Amino acid sequence: MSNDIGDWYRSIPQISKYWFTASIVLPLIGKLGLLSPIHMILHYDWFIHHFQLWRPVTALFYYPISPNTGFHYLINLYFLYSYSTRLETGVFDGRPADYLFMLIFNWIILVIIGLLAEIMLLMDPMILSVLYIWCQLNRDQIVQFWFGTQFKAMYLPWVLVGFNMIIRGGGLMELIGIFVGHLYFFLMFKYPIDFGGMRLLHTPQILYKYFPNRRGGVSGFGQAPEARRQPDAVDNRRHRWGTGFQLGGN
């Protein structure tokens, strides 16, 4: 059994493994009382005026675990593992620096929103932003949700918004995640490919130094469904999007 778990853990792609691991370690640290949760949340005054610069990072990975939040936390881990892994091994296959840049971009936007809107935990919207990007890249893929319901992937983020509004009385974090995911998707994929605009986002070279591209991966940034090809986007003609994945499937 332990070998099976170890093999599964080792099979998680590099960036997703770091994110998944940190999202387990920090909540457990807070749960066990090794570090007070008050030191891991995003707080404007403590971050800006007291220079507690670690807070945007810990707020991304920390989530309070309790009988009331435990199930939602496990669902978060499932979505994180499933959709981060599918993106990293799909359209970002062989390009860990580009995938890490996507996560960093989403995280920075979420930190700005969190500071302005007094949102102290970023795990929910961060995971939804990644899930949204996968759903846009695989928008016609049929996914399965609870009770055997099936629909196209493009609707999954909105189903989750409605689900959380009904079950938890929430939905705001999901909407923020959708906004951030759409911002990245539009700037990186839709605007330069569908509208023929210039690429506004570029992965910093320093990330390639520490996370170099691997041979055999999917090159480039893909082509949006039903994209309007432009003359200056000719290099994108050979690219493809990530493969589909059924929610809850094998």
N, C-alpha and C positions, 0 to 999 in steps of 0.2 A: 504493500500500500504506500509506504513512504517513498519507495522508488518511483511509483507511478506519479505521485505528487511532485517529486523532484524532476522527473522527466518533463512533466507538464510545465513546471515553472521555468525550466531551462529553455523550453520551446517558445516562450513569449519573446517577441522581438525586442531589441535593445531599449529603445526609448519607452515603449509601452511598459516594459518591465520596471524601469526606474519609476515611472509614474504610479504604476500599480502598487509597487512595494512601499513607496512613500505614503500612499493613501491608506495603507494598512498600519504602518509603523507609527505615524503621528497620532491617529485616533486611539491606538492602543496605549501610547505613552500618556495621553490625556486621560483615558479611562482608568489606567492603573495609578494615576496620581503622581507619576514621575515628573511631570511638568504641568503646571496649572494651565487649563485651556485659555485663561485670560491672557496668557502670553503668546498665544498662537493665532488669535483672531486679528482681522484687519480693523484697525481703529485709527481714525484720521489724526487725532491729537497726538497719540503715542507715536505714530509713524512720522508725521510732519514736524512736530515740535519737540519731540523727545528722541528723534533719530533712531527709533527701533526698526531698523531697516529689514529685519528678517520677516516682519509680519506679512507682507504680500506673498511671500513664499509659503510660510506655514498655513496661511489662510486658504491656500489652494489645496493643500493636502489634508488638513485637519477637518474632522467631522465629529460632532459629539455623539457618542454611542450610549443609548439608553433603551429601556424597553419600548419606549414610544418611537424611537428613531432607528432602532436596529434593523428593521426590515427594509426601510428606505435606504439605509446605508449599504446593505447587501445588494440591493437593486442597482445602486450607483456603481458598486464594484463590478457587477456583471456587465453593465453598459460600458464602463470604462474598458474592461478587458476586451469585450467583444468588438466594439467599434474602433477603439484605438488600434487593436491588433489588425483588424481588417483594412484600415487605412494604411498602416505602416507596411503591411505586406501586399497591398494592392497598388494603388496609384503612386504611392511613395516607396515602392519596393526598391531596395538598393540605394535609396537616397535619404539616409537618416538625418542629415543636416537640414534638408528641406522640410522634413516632417517636424523636427525639433523647432525650426523657425515658425512653422504654423502654430505650434503650441505656445511658443513665446509670444507671438503676435496676439493670439486670443487672450492669453494671460494678461498682457499689458493693458489691453482694452478693458478687460474685466476689473483690473486694479483701479483704473481711472474711474470706471462706473461705480465700483465699490466705495471708493473714497468720497465721491460726490453724493451717492445715494445712501451712505452709511450701511452698506452691505458687508457684513463681517466674515462671512464664509463664502468661498468661491468654488467649492467642489461641484455643487449642482449645476451652475451655469457653464462651467468649464466642460464638464462631461457632455452637456446638451449641445454645446457649440461643436464638439467633435462629431457627435451623433448626427447633427444637422448637416455637416459637410459630407459625411458618408452618404446620407440620404439624398443629397443633391447630386452626388456623383453616381448614384445608383437609383435614381428617382423612379424608374419603372420596374425595379425589382419588387416582387411580391414578398412581403414580410408577414409573419404571423404574430399576433398579440394574444392576450389572455382570452380564454373561453373559445379558442379556435377561430377568432376573427382574422381575416386576411385583407390586406389592402396594399397599395403601392407605397414604396418607401418614402416618397415625397410627403406623405400624410402623417408619418410616424411622429415627428416632433410635435405636431399639433394635437395628435391623439394623446400624447404624454401631457401636454398642457391641460387638456380637458380632464384627463384622468386625475392629475394632481389637484385640480380645482375641486373635483368632486370628493376625492378620498381625503385630501389633506387640507383643503381650503386654501391652497396655494396657487401656483402657476406663474408667479412673477419671475422666479429664478429661471424657469424654463423659457419664458419669453426673452429674458436678457440673453440666455445662451443662444437662442435662435437668432437674435439680432447680431451677436458677435460672430457666430458661425456664418451668417449670410454676408457680413461685411468682408470677411476673409474670402469667401467663395466668390463674391462679386469682383473684388479687387484682383484676385489671383487668376481666376478662371474666366468668369463671364465677361467682364469688361474688355480684356485684351483679345478674347477669342470670338465672342458673339458680336461685340461692337467694334472690333478692330482697333481698340485703344492701346496705348502704351502700357507696358507692365509697370505697375506702381509699387509692387512689392518684390524685393530681391533678398535672397538669403545672404547674410553677411559671410564674407570669405573666411572669417575666423572659425565659423562653425564647420566648414569643410575641412579645416585643419584637424579638428578633433573628432569629426564624424565624417570621414571621407566616403565618397560614393563607392559602391561595390559593383563589380561587373555582373551583368546578367539581370539587373533590375529593369523596371519599366522606366524608360527615359522620358524627360520632359514633363509637362504639367497636364497632359490630357486634353480632350476636346469635349466641350459641353454638348449635351444632347441637342440635336437639331441646330447646331451652331451655324451661324452665317460666316462662312470662310472669308477671310480677307487676304489680299495679296501678300501683306507682310507677315501673315501667320502661316505661310506655306510650310514652315518647319514643323508645325503641329499636326500635319496631316497623317503622320504615321502613328500618332499617340492614341492611347485608349484609356478609358476610365478603369477604376478598380472593379473587381468581380463582386457579384452580389452575395448577400448573406441573409438567411432567414432568421429572424429573431426567435430564439428558443430552439433553433434547429441544430443539427449535429455538424 
